[in-house]
Every structure is written in structure tokens, then in C-alpha cells.
Amino acid sequence: MNRVSTLRGLLAGAAIISTPLAAQQANQPAPGPQASTAHPDRWPAAKSPDLVDPSTEAFVTHLMASMSLEEKVGQMIQADTSAITPEDLRRYPLGSILAGGSSPPLGAPDRSPAAQWVATSQAFNKVALEKRPGHVPIPLMFGIDAVHGNNNVVGATIFPHNSALGAMRDPDLIRRIGAATAAETAAAGFDWAFGPTLAVPQDDRWGRAFEGYSEDPAVVRSYAGAMIEGLQGRGKATGGGKGLIQQGHVSASVKHFLGDGGTKDGIDQGDTRVDEDTLIRIHNAGYPAAVNAGTMTVMASFSSWNGAKMHGNKSLLTDVLKGRMSFDGFVVGDWNGHGQIPGCTNADCPATFNAGLDMAMAPDSWKGLFETTVAAAKDGRIPMARIDDAVRRILRVKAKLGLFDPARPYETRADVLGSAEHRAVAREAVAKSLVLLKNTGVLPIKASANILVAGDAADDIGRQSGGWTLSWQGDGNTNADFPNGQSIYAGIAQAVKAGGGTATLSANGSFTKKPDVAIVVFGEMPYAEMRGDVRTLEFQPGDKQALDLLKKLKAAGVPTVSVFLSGRPMWVNPEINQSDAFVAAWFPGTEGAGVADVLVGDRDGRPRRDFAGKLAFSWPKTAGQFTLNKGAPGYDPLFPFGYGLSYARGGTVPRLAEVAGVDASLGNTSLYFARGQVPAPFKLAADAGVTVAAVDGPQTQEGARQFSWNGAGAVRITGPEIDLTRETNADLLLQVTYRVAAPAKSPVTLGFGAVRIDARTLFGAAGADWRTVRVPLKCFRDKGANVAKVGEVFSVTSSAPLRFAVADLRLVTDPAGAVCPN
């Protein structure tokens, strides 16, 4: 699930020097008239256990007999906390509330502890359960993207992302992670976790690849049932006993049905162009196991299968999932996903319900969708039998969850979130998911050593946790937002202190006394879908800060261990060459000590714990091996699926080729200025009346550029025309970090595309401090900018005088402090 109402595709692909992708695409079947229609008899059979029993069905039948059409339709619609109030439920009796990735609890900031979320849940349910004339009291379901722990709530345990967990090959630990996640979710007032993701990512450029356990369907299949059992408990949904929520369990929602990991070119919400047998063999691998384990809900995918949107595909939602696989729970939509069906809008879509969707996720369009769906039921466009089937499925799940029992014992347990028990499970998962790619003998490190811990992510819990962490994209977090967490540096420092050694933190790698060894922690910035889609697997194209740091330490003769944070395998050959040991740590979450458990030995250098992780995704030899998957024709990775060194089982890595295989500049559409440079394909230009000089930035020597107006003129950053339509629709912002030395004495404008807006409020006052301003792209669009063709991503025009410096310029998702200059 995401925060974007309409995402339509990425920019044109990068220029690829290697050809495996083109060769694979040539073998893809072309969409045909019947290409998106499934044949249920080809699909594996499954069966929901325990969901249907006589007492529950009798209870639901009795309840439905008293419900009006409006109340039935209300059960089929879900709204977001940012767009509805409890009072709205008196007129619109909706069945469910969610809190999207960056949506806040009532009257509180998005980053809030459990108490605010519990209060929000109780406030909505208080109205839903009111006894008033003409109203049947029915509890709400409150859903949240608890995808690696209850990751929206301050203080929760954050587990490694799924791409890390796949490296463990440990279904029992997955089950324990699910149980811990469920308990922390229930303790915060939620009863529904939107997970696990059962995608089988086939193109690592996909921005949601980290949500998949593996490129191998067998790994996904082995985890699917185990995670459901952890979240929901094993066989605990009984008609007469306590429901799941009373036992610290929540409803799971396997997603995204179906084929989201196979979209062409790794474009999120794109089209999976495969034949039906491939759809079954690869992309459906986890769903039969999940249904057999009792998953209560299934979330439909944004993506298409051979041109047909999944939210409208009756042959898959109804004939296969509910028919052949005998799924007795309900199907929920994704964020306004129904609005992407041809002929539908976010506020009007009978077709999605007729196709088999039972509950539409209509975060901000719920009111219109409620009214049009009632009208469609009245005039027969949605048969009453379909309405009743959807409502029965929803009420069945609510009954099995225990929502009609008002007891919520876990909501009163302040000890559940971030408990020592759950953190120990997460720490174990971190240690088991680390994959050792290279070791020349520098690991394990003696606990008595003098260790330098360097890199921009070494002491940053937000960086190591990745996307879907306290915000949709995982940005804007500080260590203070994780009161129960521990950074990788803190974990290392704790380990060496116990062994008599020292750990010194120095992000830039500087030191006065030469260390025995350096551990450098670096990697991808946090991201989720849309922003996470890339067009090259090269790490940091055009911005080689981490590589420069590794070279600096190597030149100083310091043995170096790289700890690489990422959601997917990436082309890091230059960084591996500069490292004495290289560890793929993925996005490990809040328990940094799990990294130290494996890297740091005892005082004499004997391992305290060995590496156990094995690659669940093949590691690319070039940055152009996007669709490099186990068993594919011409399979030639750098490190194959299943690779992983250990202390007991060593190996050597020769010097690697450093030819990326992709024109990296074409992959950059969002970074315009950083650390004193304008990365390709963008260029900086200044008119004759403006002089440019290097100055120190807030963190980097000569990491900024100062612009001084001696006359009328402009400074511009331009590049090839890029399409930023979906970034604009997704509420991205242009973020500028700047400092004004001499304020504007005449009109000054900020430009984006062909639009210029008055920016005197930004440049009207001088100051010694660096400022950060965020301007929504919608501000420029609403003033006439063609966001589908942006060639100029930044400009400032003044008549003189004006002097200011820029330290950073990029697109971001964090809306804090957003302004639209007049």
C-alpha cells in the first residue's frame, strides 16, 4: 500500500550497454484479447481453514438482516485517518479505517507513540459502536502497514526488511517475527497488518524489491504460511472462544495479488507481461500456502497482468482466488487502486466490486465512492448478491478477529512495544541475515581492538531501517525517534567496550591515532515505491562519497570492513575492490547490535557468531543486470543465488571489473546539487551578471556554491527534459538547503520548468545559518508548469543585488515546513 493516488509509470529507460534485459523482453508474450483471463483449472487448489463455521455464519446472517443498504456499502469502503473524522461515521457508516504511511493519529504528529494511536482507534470505534436509531453497531477494522514490525509507531521494534529476511532461510524465525509484530500492532490499537508481501521480484530496479523475500519462488513459498501463523496465530480463530485480537494477534493481508514483482522494467504499478503458467509458477508461489495458513485478507495489486488492471480482473480475484483457491476471507484494494481501472474514477467504480474486490481502499475519495456505490447497488449495476457476499466476508473476518468482543487486553500493556523479548528476536534476525561477500582475513575483529567506525550511516537508525519507517519513504527520522533502538555504531561500541577495546565514531573517516581497523557503514538512502524505482543498479552514480572514503582509508593503510545497507543487490564493484571485507547488511532495522554480534569476535579474535546469510537475490556483475535471476538463460552473476561466505567456509574474491555497463547519468532524475557538485545529466549555468564561487557547506569543505549578483541575471540548473508527473501527483517537493549572505534588494524569482514564482520571502533576509525550504512540485504545476516536460529544475533570477549559497538541491517526500512562495 502507498501514499500515491495515481502513479502512471517511470521515465524512459537508461541506455544499456549490456543486453540481457532486451533479450528477455523480446521473449515476453504480447498482450492479446484473452491474455489477461485466467483458467482456474490450471491453478493449484487451496482452502481457508477455520474461517467458515456454523455459529459465525449464523451470527453474520442475523447481523446482516438488520443492516440497511447504506450500512452494507459502508462496510465495503475504507478511509484514511488524514481524510476522515470520527463524527463523519454518523452519516457514513464505513467499515474500516487505515493510517497510510505518513498519515497521523488524531490531533497528533505522524511520529507518535502507541497511546495516540490507541486513542485514535478508540475514538473512531466509539462512534461506530454507538447505539442510535437506524444504526447497527459494528466495530471498525483499523489497518496499518506493519511491514517490518509496527513501523509507524514510535518505540516499536523494527525488524529487517524482507529482502534481508530471505537471506536467513529460517521459517521458524519468520513465524516469531510475525508474532512479535502482531503483539506490537495490537498494543497500538490496530487489528490489521497490511502484510506480508509475497511478491517475487524479478527486476531489482523495482522500488519495492526490498519488500520481497527473494527472487526464488521457493523461498517465498517457504515463508508465506509461517508469517501468517505468526501474525494470526495457528488455528486460534474460533467461533466461541477468544478472538485473535484478545490474544495479541491481528489479521494478516497477503499482497499484492498478483504479479507485482514482475512488472516490465521494474516500474511500480506497471504491467506484468507473462503467460499464465509463468504467473502461476513464479508470482503465485506464496498464495496457496498463505490461504492454507488462514490469511484473513488479501490485498489486490496496483499492477496489471498483460494489460488488465488487477483491481478489475474478475478471473483472478473471483474465479481463481475465491474459487479455485477457496479463499473465504475478503479482498481489499490498495490506495485508490480501483480508480486506475478504465472507465472508473477514485470516487466511482462499480467494476471493481463486480470483479471481486470486497473492500475498496478509498483514503481521500471515500465519501464520493460511498455515494456512487449506493446508487450503483440501487439501480442494479452492482448485484445485491455481490454486495451481500462482500459484506458477509468482511463481517466474518471481524467476528473471527474478536472485534465484537470489546476487550482489548494488549492496548493496556505498555511493556509490549520495543520489549526486550522482541528486540532479541530482531537482533537474531539481523545477525542471521548478514551476507559476507568478501573477507581477506580482517574479520572477525578482536573485541580488544581500536576500531574506527565511519560512514554517513554508521550512527543513523533511520538509515539502517529504510523505507516504511515512521513515514512512507522512511525519511526525516532521527535517532531520537527510536527510543528503544540502537545504531550500528552503538552496537559495535557496546561490543568492544565489553572486550576492552575502543570504538571511535568519525563519519568522514578522519582520525588522530591510526586505528587497527575501520568499519565503514554506507548505502542507499531510505525509500519506498515510486521514489525507489531506479534505472541503473549502480550505487551512487555521480556521487561517489563512500568510494572516496574507502580510498582514503586504504591509502592510509587502514584495514577496512564495508557494511553496505540496501534494499536490493547493487553494482558496487569499485567499493568491494577498496574493501578488505564486504558485508551485505540490507536494511537491518533498529537492532544495530546484531551487526556487531557477527563482525566483532572475542578479545582474541575468535568469532562469537558466524555468518549464516545466503543471498536470496543474485548479485549483479554489471549495473545493467536488472533481471538476473536464478535459472534464467545465460545466468552469469557476480555472486550467485545462495552465495555467502562464513568464518568456517572462507573464499577469495579477485579484483573486480569496474565498468558499470550503464550510462549512470540517465538514472538521475531527483538529485540536482550535492557536496559541491551538480551530478549528471544536469548542468549549472550562470548569466554574465552572476559570479559563482566555492564555499564551505554545512558539513563538507567547499561543499556549497555561492552566487553573487553584480547585475541583472539568473543562475540555472538544467538537463534533458524529464517527466515528473507522478512525482508531482505523489506530493514530492523541491528541497533547497541555502544561506543568504546579502538579501535581495529587488524582485527575485524561483523557477522550475518554465514557471517563475515570487521568492522574495525566501531571499529577503540574511543569516549565518543554513536554511532548508521545501516547495511542493504542485505549486509550480498549479502556476502553469508542464511537469511532464521539465528541462530546468532550478533557477533564481534577480535584478541585483543578491548573494546566497546553495549546499543541497533535490526532490524529497518529507512535507515538514513545506511552503508555496507567493
N, C-alpha and C positions, 0 to 999 in steps of 0.2 A: 504494500500500500504506500502511496506517496502523497505529497502535498500539491500536486500539479493537476489542474483540471483538464488541460488539453496539452499533450506533448505529441508532436507530429513527425519527428524524425530529426536526424542529425545532418550536418553539412556533408558535402561530397567527401569521399574517402581520400586518404593520403595517397601520394604517389608511391607505389610499392615496387621495390626493386626485385624482391623475391616473388615467386609466382604461385605458391601453394593455394592461396585463397582464391585466386582467379580460376585455378584448375578445379577447385571444389565447386565453385559456383556454376561452372559450366555443366556439372553433373546434376544440378538441382532440377527437380521437375518443375515445369512451368504450370502456373495455376490454370485449372480447367473448370468447366461447368460443374463437375462433381468432385473437384479436388478437395473441397472443404467439408464434404459429407462423410461421416464415419460409418463403418459397417460393424455394428455391435458384436456380431458373432466372431469377429477376429480378435476381440479384446479379452484379456484374462478376467475370469469371474472373481468376485469378492463378495463380502457380506458384512454389513454393520452388525456387530453383536450388541445385545442388551438395550438398544435404543427403543425398540418397539416391544411393549408388553401390555397385557390387557388393562391393568389398572391405570397406567399412564394414558393409554388411548381413551379410556372411559373418562378420565379427568379432562382431557383436552376436548373431547366431544361435548361434554357438559359446558365447558367454558365457552366454546365457540357458539353454542346455541344461544347464548345471551349477548353476543357481540354484534354491533351494527356493522354495516359495510365499511363505514369510515374507520372504525376501530380495527377491523381486519386489515385494511390497507395500511393503516398506521404501523402495524407490526412489520410490514414489508419495507419500511423506509428507515434509514439510519442517518442521523445528523451529527455534525461535529460541534464540539464544545465552543468553538470560536464563533459559531453562527446561530446558536440557539440558547434560550434561557429556560429554566425550569417552568416559568409561567407560560411559555409557549405551548407546553404539553396539555394545558387545559383545553385548548382549541384543536390542537393537532396531536392526537394520541399515538405518537411514534413508539416503535418497539425497541429502539436501540440508540445509544449514544456512543461516539468514539472520540478519542483525543488524537488527532493526527500528529505527525512527527514534531511539529513545532507549535501545537495548539496548547493553550494554558488551561489550568483548572480555573474555576470561577473566582474572580476577584484576586487572583494571584499571578505571579510570573510563571512562565513556562517551566523554568528550572525551580521546581518546588519539591519539598519533602512529602512523605506519604500523607500527612494529616490533611493537607489542602486537597489532595486527590480524593481521599475518603469523604471529606465534606462535600465535594462536588458530586460524587456518586449518590450520597445520601440526599442532597438537595433535589436532584432530578427524580430519584425514586420516590421521594416524599409526595411529589405531585402526581407521579404515575400511579401511585397506590391510594390516592385519595378516594374516599367514599363520597361520591356526589351523584346526583340524578343523571341517568343516561350513560353512566360510565362503568365499565367493567375494570376493576383494578388488576393490572397485570404488571409485574416487575419488568424493568428495563434490562437489557444486556449492555454492559459497558465494555467496549473493546479498546485495545491498545496494542501498538506494535512492540510487543515484548519479544524482540527477535534475538537478542543475546543477553538475556536477563531482562528484568523490568527496566529497560534502559531509558525511560522517560522520567524516572523518579530519582531525585537527589538522595544519595545514601544507599542505593541498591547495588547489589553485586553485578558487575558487568563481566560476562563470560567472553572468551574468544569468539570471533565471528566464525560462521560456518565453514569458510574455506580453510580455517585453521583446524577446526574440529575434525574435518575429513582426514587430516594427516594422522590422527590418533589411531584410527581403525579400532574404536573401542565403544561398541553399542551400549555396554553397561554404564559407562561414564556418561554417555549421551542421556540415558534414562535418568541418572542422578542430576544432571544439569537441568533437564526438564522439570523434575520435581522441585528443585530449588527455585527455578524461575516461577513456577506456579505458585509456590508459597509466598514469594515476594510480590507477585502480581495481586494475589488475593488480599494480601495485607495492605495494599494501597487502594483498595476499593474497586478493583477491576475484576471481572469474572470471565474475560475472554482475551486470549492472546492470539494475535494475528501471526501465527507461525505453527510449524516450521515451514520454511521454503524448501520445496522438493524439486526445484529446477536442477537440470543437469547442464551447466554452462558449457557451450561448445565453442564460443568465441570470447577470449579473455578481454577483449575491448569493452565488453558489456559492463556498464556501471554497477550492475547488481551481481557480478560474478562472485563477490565475497559472500553473498547470501546462499550460494550453493555449496553443498558438501564436497562435490567432486565432479570432474568431467566424466567419471565412470559410473554408469547407472547402477552397478552392483553395490558401490559404496553408499549411494543414496538410498537404495532399497534396504540395505542393512541398518540404516539409521532411522528410517521413516517410522516404523512401528515403535521403536524404542523411545523416540521423543514424544510420541503421542501418549505412551504409557506413563512417561514421566510427568507430562503436563496434566493429564486427566486421571491418572491412577489406573491400575489394572483391574477391570471388572468392578469398579466401585459405583457405577451408576445404577442404582436400584430403585424400583418404584416406591417401596415402602420405607426404606431406610434413609439415612442422611444423604443429602446430595453432595456433589463434588466440592462445591464452594465451602461447605461447612468443614470439609476435611483438608482444606488448603490446596485444592486442585481447581483448575479452570478449564474452560473449553479451549481446545486447540482449533486452528484453522489452517489446514494444509493449503499451500499456494505455490504458484499461481496456475490454476488449471486452464489451459495446458499448453506446454511448449514454449514458455517464456525464455528458457535458456538457449533456444535455437534460432533466435531472430537473425535475419540477414544483416551482415556487417556488424553484429553486436549492438544494434540500435535498440534502445529500450522502447517498449511498446510497439515494436516493429512486427515483421511478418516472418513466421517460421515456414520456410518453403521446403517441405519434406513430404515423402509419401507416407501413407498411413502406417505401414509396417515400421518405418523408422520412428514415427511419432509414438507408437506403442513401445517399441524396444528400448528407446533411449528416454524419451521425455515422460512417459507414463510409468517409469520403473518404480517409483516410490508410492504411487497412489493406491494400488491394491493392498499393500502392507498397511498403509495408513487407515484405509477403510476397515480392514480386518481388525486393526487395533482399536477401532471405535471412535475415530475422529468425529467430532460433533458437527463441524462445519468445514466447508471447502470454499476457498476464495477463487473467483474467476479471474483470468488473466486479462490485462490490457491488450496483450498481443493478439495477432491473427494467425490462423493456420491457412496457408495458401490463399490469402486474401480475405478470409472471412473472420470478422472480429469474434473473439471467444465469448464476449458478453451476449452475443446474439446467435451462438451456434447450438441449435436445439439437438442436433445429432450427437454432440459430445456432452452437453450439460444434462440433457434428459435421457437420451437413448443409451448412452454409454455409462455415464456416472451413476445416474439414478436407476437405470435399467440393468444393464449387464453387470455393473459392479455393486448393485443393490445397496446403494448409499441411502440411509434413512434419515440423515441429518439434513441441514439446509445449506444452500449455496448462497454466498454473499458476494456482492460486487466489490470492485476496487473503486478508488476515488473518482467519482463521476465517470467511471468506465462505460456505463450504459450510454452516455452521451456521444460516444465515438461510433456507435452503430449507425450506418447510413439510414437517413430518414428520422433519426432521433435527435433530441437535444438533451441537455442535462436535466431539464425540467419536464420532459415529455418523452416517454419511451415504453409504450405497451409491448413492443417487440422483445425487450429483454426479459420481461416476466413470462411471456409466451414461450420463450426459448428455454426457460428453466431456472432463471435467477429467482431466488426466493426473497432476498432482501437486497435492496439497492443501496449502495453507499453514496448518499447524496449530501455531502458535507455542508455545502452552502446553497444547494438547489432543492433542498428537501421540501420546502413549502410548495413550490410550483409542482414538483413531482407528485406530492400527495394529492393535490387538486386534480391534476390531469389523470392520475391513475384511478381515482374515484370515478371520474367521468368515463374513463375507458371501461371500467367494470360495469357501470350502469348501462352503457349502450352496447355491451357485448363484445367490444374489441378485445377484452381480456375475459375469457370464460370464467364464470363463477367457480367452476370446478378447479381451475388453476389457482384462483385466489385462495380457496379453501385448502388446497394441497400445500401451498406455500405457508399459510398461517399454521396449519397443523404441524408442519415440520419445525417451525420456529418455536411454537409453544411446547412441543415435545422436548426440544433441547433445553428450554428454560426449566421445565419440570425436572428433567434428569440432572441438571446442574444444581438443583436445590434452591432456585431463586424464589420460589413461592414460600419457602421457609425463611422468615425474617432473620434468623440467627446468622451472624457473621463473626464467628469467634476469632478469625485471623485479623480482622480490622482493628482489634484492640491489642494486638501483640506488637509492641514497639520493638521487640527483640528480633523480629524476623528479617527485616531488611538489613543487608550487609552483615548477617550473623557470621560468627567465626566458622560455623559449620559450612555455610555456603561459600565463604571465601576460600576455605580449604579445598572445596570441590573445584572452584575456579582456578586456584593455584596449581592443582594437579593437572587440569586441562591445559594450562599454559605450558607446563613442563613437557607434557606428552605430545603437544602439537608442534614444538620446535623441530625444524628440519635442518640438519647440518649438511651444508653443500660443499664445504671445503674446510680442511684443517691440516696445517703443516706441522702440527705439534704444539701450537701455542695454547690449545685447550686440553684439559681443564686448567683454569688459573688457580694458583695457590691462594688460599684464603689469607695468607700472611704477606701477600704482595702489595706493592704500591701501585694502585690502579688509577689511571686517568679515565674518567667517563665523559665522553664528548658527544657532539652531535646535537642538532636542534630539537630532537625528540627525546633526549635522554631523561629529562625530568618533566615530562608533559603527559599526564594521564589521559587528557583528551586526545592527543595524537595517537597514543597507543591503543585507544579504544575505537577509533574510526567513526564512520557514519552511524546514523541511528543511535546517537548517544546524547541524551538531554536536548537534542534538537534534531531535525530531519537530517541535515547534512553532517551533523557532528561538529560543527564549527562554533566558535565563540565560547568554548569551555576553558576554564582554568582549573588548576589543581584544587582550589577551594571548593569547586563544585562536586568533588568526590571525597567527602569526609571519611569514608571507610576505605578509600583506595590507596594504592602505593605505586609510585612511578618505578620505571626500570632502574633508574639511578638509585632510588631509595632502597630497593630490594638488594642491589649489589652492595651498597654501603652497609646495610644490615648484615649481610653475609660475611663481608671481610672484617667487620668490626669484631664479630664473634671469633674470627680466626686470627686476630692480631694484626691484620693488615690495615690499609687505608684506601679510601676511595675519594678522589677529588673531582668535583664537577667543574667542567670547563667546556661550554657549548662550542666554542671556536677552536678548541684543541690546544690552547696556549698553556704553558707550564713553566715553572721556575726550576724545579728539580725533575730531571728526566725520570718518567715512570717506568716501571717494569713492563707494563703492557697498557694499551689503550683499548677501551671498548667504545665503539662509535655507533650511536643509535640514530638512524635516519630512515626516511622512507616517504611513502605517499602521504599527502595531506588527507584528512578525513573527507569522505564524500558518500553520497548515496546515488540513487538512479538519476538519470539526466546529466547532472554535473559529472558523474563518474564515468560516463561514456567517453572513450578515448579513441584516437585513430592510429596510434602507434603504441607499442608496448615498451618503448624506450623510457627508462626512468629519467625524469627531469630533463627532457630535451630543451636545450638552450639555456639551462640554468644548472650548472654542474657544481653547486656549492659543496655537496657531500663528497664528490670525487676530489675536489680541490683539498678538502680537509684530509682525506685519506692520503693523498700525495704528500701533503705537508708532514704528516706523521711518519710516513715511510722515509722521507728524506732525512728526518731527524733520527732515524734508526730505531723507532719505537715499534715493537711488535703490535699488530693491530687486529682486533676482532670486530667485524661488522655485524651488527644486529639490524636486519632490514625489516621494516614494517610495511606491509602492503596487503591489499585485499586479493591479490592475484599474482601469479608469476610475472616477472617483468624482465626485460633485457637489461642486465646490469653487468655485462662482461667487464667493462672498464673498472667498475667498483670491486668486482671479485678479484681482478688482477692485482689491485692495490691492497688487498687484504690478506693477512696470514690465515684467518679463519673467517668463514661467512655463514651466518645463520639466518634462515628464513623464519622470522618470528610472527609473520602475518599481522593481524590486529588482535593482540592478546587480551585486551580488556584491562580491568583495574588492578590485577594482581601481578605487579612487576616482580615480586619475589620468585615467581615461577621461572623467570628467565635466569635469575641468579642460581636457582637450585641446580641447574644443569651446567651453566658456564663456570661457576666457582666451585672448586673442589675443597678438600680439607687443607690444613696447614702445609702438608707435604705435597699437595697437588694430586692426590687420589680423588677420583670422581665421587661426589656424593650421590649423583644420579646420572644415568647415561641418557643420551639422546635416543628417543624411540620413534619420532615422527618420520613418516614416509610420504613423499609427495602424492597428493590426491589430484594434482594438476600437473601436466607435463611442463617442464621449464624450457622456454624458447632459446634457440640458438641465435636467432636474429630477432629484431624488433618487429619483423613482418610475419612471424609465425603465429598469426592470430588464432587460427583454428587447428592448432596442433593437439590432436587428441589420440589417446591410446588406441591402437589398432587401425588408424587411418592409413590409406595408401601413402607410401613414401615417408612414413613416420621417421623423423630424424631430429629429435630434440637435443638440447644441451644436456639436460638431466631428465631421464625418462620417468614416467609414472611409476611410483613405488620406490624411487631413489631416496636414499637417506643414509648418511654415514653415522657412525657412532664411535665411542671410545673403544668398544670391543671389536668393532668391524671398521677399520680405517680405510683410507683410499686417497689417491692423489688427484689433483686437478691441474693439467698443464696450462700454460699461458693461453688465454682465450683470444680469439679474433675480436677486434674492436670495430668492425664495420657493421653498423646498425641494420642496414638493409631497408631503411625507410627514410624518406625526406622528413625529418623530425619537425621542421618549421611548419609544415602544413597541419600538424596536430594541435597547434596552439591557437585557441580562439578566446581565451579568457585572461591571460597574463600579459599585461602591456608594459609594465615597468617594474623592475625589482633589482635591488642590490647594485644600483648604478648602471643597469643595462636595460635596453629595450630589446626583448627577445624576438627572434624571427618568428613569423614573417613581417613583424611590424617595424616601422622606422620612425625616427624622431626628426622633425624639421622645424626650423625657426626662421621667421622673416628677418630682414636686414636690421630692423629696429630692435631686435631682441638678442641679447648675448646669453650664452649658455656656459656654465662653469660647474665643475665637480665640487661637491661639498660633502661633509660627513653626514651620514644618515643617522637615524635614532639608534641603530645597532651596528652599522657597518661603516668602516672608514671609506670616505668618498663613495658612499652608497646612495647618494642622492644627487640630483641635478638642480642647480639654481638658475632661474630665468629672470633677467633684468631688462625691463623695457626702457630704451633710450628714445623711443618714438613710437608711433602707432605701428602695431603689428600683431602677430599671433605665433603661438607655438602649437605644433600639432603632432599627434601620433597617428600614423596611417598604415594601412596594409591592404591586402586583397579584400574584395567585398565578401563579407561573411553574413550568414543568415542567423540572426539572434532572435527569431520569432519565438521559439519555445523557451529560451532563456527569459524573454520578456514575460511570456504567459506564466512562467514559473516564479515570477516575482524576484528575479535576480536584480542585483544593484551594482552600480559602478562605484567602487570604493577608492577613494583618493586619500593617501596619507601625505600631508603637506604642512609647510610652515611659512608664514608670511613675514618677511623682513621689512618691507616697505609697502604699506597698504595702497589700494587703488585710489587715485585721485580723480578718476573719470570712469565712465561706464565700462564694465568688464563683463564678458560673457563666457559661459562654459558651453562647449559644443560637443555634440555626439551625433554622428551621422551628418545630415545636412541641417540640423536644428541648433540654434544658439539660444540659450536662456540666460536671463539676467543673473549674474553671480556676485553682485556687489556684497551680498551678505556673507559670502564665503571669503572674500579677499579684502574686506573693508577695514580690518583691524590687524595690527601687527602683534606678534607674541613670540616668546622664546621657546615655547613648547610646540611639539608636533601635534597636529590635529588629524583626526580621521573623519571624513564625511562619506556618507553612503547615499547615493541618488538612485532611486528605482529607475530601471530602464523604461518603465511605463510612463515616467514623467516626460521623457523625450518622445516616446511614441505618441502620447496624448497631445503633444505640441506639434505633431506632424512628421516625426522622424520615421523613415521607412526602415523598420528594424529587420526586414528581410534582406536588405542590401546595405550593410554598414561598411564603409571603407575608411571612415575617420572615426576612431574610437575615443578620441580625446582631443580637445583644443581649448585654449584660453586666448581670448582676444581683448586687447586693451588699447586705449589711445595714448597711455603713459601718464604718469609713471606708475610702475608696479614692480615689485621684486618678491618672488616666492620660490620655494624649493619643493620638489616632489621626491618622496622616498619610495612610494609604492603605489601601483595602479593596477587594479584587477577587478573581475566580476566576483561577487560573493553572494551568499544566500542569507546571511545574518542581517535581519532588518533593524537591529538596535540603532537608534539615533538617525533613522532614515529621514531625509528632507527632500522636498521638491523646491529648489530655489525659484523665486518669482522673477 
